[in-house]
Amino acid sequence: MNIGIVGLGLIGGSLGLDLRSQGHRVLGVSRQAETCARAVVRGAADEADTDLALMAKADVIFLCTPLHVIKTAISQLVPHLRSETIVTDVGSVKTWVVETITPYWPNFVGGHPMAGTAESGIEAALPNLFLNAPYVLTPIEATPALAVETVTDIVRPLGVRLYHCRPEDHDRAVAWISHLPVMVSSSLIAACLQEPDTAVQELARQLASSGFRDTSRVGGGNPELGLMMARYNQKALLQSLSTYREQIDRVIGLVQQEHWADLVTQLEQTQAARSAFVK
Ligand code: NAP
């Protein structure tokens, strides 16, 4: 099959590597000519260009640009498409993406491969990035069944754990397990920086070890990604943040009032519950 990829970065490039190894012909489009050339050299595309006209030859197109350019990308892509061309995307947020793209191109199914690294750009692309990772497809009632079947058939051989759900449910779920943790982790680092005694703050830096490394990791990541989560998944993120604030207030109350038994009960419950999230 001829597969188009628009946006040859970490995710687009990694998809290109894997889809070519599955025997597909990969046609890539990216903003910079140098990126296109590197994608071909690295084996992430058979052919690559900065001109979206290349996509006229594609049967299925994966939109892999950053979220903030996706509206421009789809509007510029549409004039080059054949009526039967299927479009999908890889964005980390789904309700906004589905609502943005569907009016331009109804033969669209939203997607989210849940794998990544802290790096970005074509040089960060990796083979087998999606192996054993969740890959969520978010069809709506109007989504053509053939589009869902075709995209499913393309991504399943990459060894992904495939899920289908509504865009809104995807966004609420990732708010809990991905977007809220970034804001909590960032707030943790920001709170530590508020220690007024500089000697104590310096001592804290020296003593920080594996616990702080684990809890601060996602808050110390790419600020662009955190901003995208807040901008494009605002509603679900705010709901999660509000519940988290209530939870923190509850813990403050337990500690202030020395309700140690209730605190232990909570810690026992979370100790038991964690394994269902982190397998
Ligand atoms: P990335 O490494 O920065 O790659 C995006 C690429 O898009 C850039 O390398 C850039 O290529 C290209 N680009 C930018 N504007 C463009 C335009 N107007 N037209 C064509 N290409 C353009 O980012 P990424 O991490 O792959 O993220 C891409 C998408 O994947 C995002 O929607 C994100 O939500 C989603 N996602 C990311 C992760 C993650 O962990 N990073 C995980 C799952 C899903 P040039 O080099 O040509 O400028």
Residues whose N, C-alpha, C, O or C-beta is under 5 A from the ligand:
A	BS01	NAP	V6 G7 L8 G9 L10 I11 G12 V29 S30 R31 Q32 T35 C64 T65 P66 L67 V69 V90 G91 S92 P113 A115 G116 T117 E119 S120 G121 I122
